[in-house]
Amino acid sequence: VTRDGIVTACNPAFADMIGRSVPSLIGRPSAIGFASRDEYERFAADAAPALAAGKRYHGEIRLARKGGAELWCELEGQPVRSRGVARETVWSARDITAERR
């Protein structure tokens, strides 16, 4: 879960998938798990229109484990509205590295 680009909650399975602990992700910018700054910026530009319109985002992104090994993930995000305003985004990620080979 992110709010204003900051990780506010994280599933232990996702943290494990990118070689990090949940506490090491909480409070950090959501770009922390991306393979590069360029990859994060591409993702942000791609996702922003859908999320701003209150719609679900779906895409494939490159993330990086703490040690630097890259993986491909299928990513979905859904804005959560409170009083008509999107306050947070709930994300789900699935490792699709084997499928991309």
C-alpha positions in Angstrom: 0.0 0.0 0.0 1.3 3.4 -0.9 0.2 6.9 0.0 1.7 9.9 -1.8 4.5 7.7 -3.1 5.5 6.3 0.3 5.1 2.6 1.3 2.7 2.5 4.2 2.0 -1.3 4.4 3.6 -4.3 2.8 2.8 -8.0 2.4 5.7 -10.1 3.7 5.6 -12.2 0.5 6.3 -9.1 -1.6 9.2 -8.0 0.7 10.6 -11.5 0.5 10.3 -11.5 -3.3 12.5 -8.5 -3.6 14.9 -9.6 -0.9 14.0 -7.1 1.8 12.1 -7.1 5.1 8.8 -5.4 5.6 10.2 -2.9 8.2 12.9 -1.9 5.6 10.2 -0.9 3.1 7.7 0.9 5.4 8.1 4.7 5.2 10.4 4.5 2.1 9.7 5.9 -1.4 7.8 3.4 -3.6 10.7 3.6 -6.1 12.9 1.5 -3.7 12.1 -1.8 -5.4 12.5 -0.7 -9.0 15.4 -1.9 -11.2 16.4 1.7 -12.0 15.2 5.3 -11.7 14.3 5.2 -15.4 12.1 2.1 -14.8 10.3 3.9 -11.9 9.7 7.0 -13.9 8.4 5.0 -16.9 6.0 3.2 -14.6 4.9 6.4 -12.8 4.1 8.1 -16.2 2.2 5.0 -17.3 0.2 4.5 -14.1 -0.6 8.1 -13.2 -3.4 8.7 -15.7 -5.4 5.5 -14.7 -4.9 6.1 -11.0 -5.8 9.8 -11.2 -9.0 8.8 -12.9 -9.8 6.3 -10.1 -9.1 3.3 -12.3 -7.1 0.2 -11.9 -3.5 0.2 -13.3 -2.1 -3.0 -14.8 1.4 -3.4 -16.3 4.7 -5.3 -16.3 7.7 -3.8 -14.6 11.3 -4.6 -13.7 12.1 -4.7 -10.0 15.4 -5.4 -8.4 16.2 -7.6 -5.4 18.3 -6.0 -2.6 21.4 -7.7 -4.1 20.7 -6.2 -7.5 19.3 -9.2 -9.3 16.4 -8.1 -11.5 13.0 -9.7 -11.8 9.9 -9.0 -13.9 6.6 -8.5 -12.1 3.0 -8.1 -13.2 1.7 -5.2 -11.2 -1.8 -4.1 -10.4 -2.8 -1.0 -8.5 -6.2 0.2 -7.3 -6.7 3.6 -5.8 -8.7 3.6 -2.5 -11.1 6.5 -2.1 -12.1 8.2 1.1 -14.8 10.9 0.8 -14.3 10.9 -2.9 -10.5 11.4 -2.9 -7.9 8.8 -3.6 -5.9 8.6 -0.4 -3.9 5.4 -1.0 -3.2 2.8 -3.6 -3.3 -0.9 -3.0 -0.8 -2.9 -5.1 -0.4 -6.5 -5.9 2.7 -7.9 -7.7 3.4 -11.3 -9.2 6.9 -12.5 -10.2 6.7 -13.4 -14.0 10.4 -13.6 -14.5 10.2 -17.3 -15.6 7.4 -16.5 -18.1 9.5 -13.7 -19.7 12.4 -15.9 -20.5 
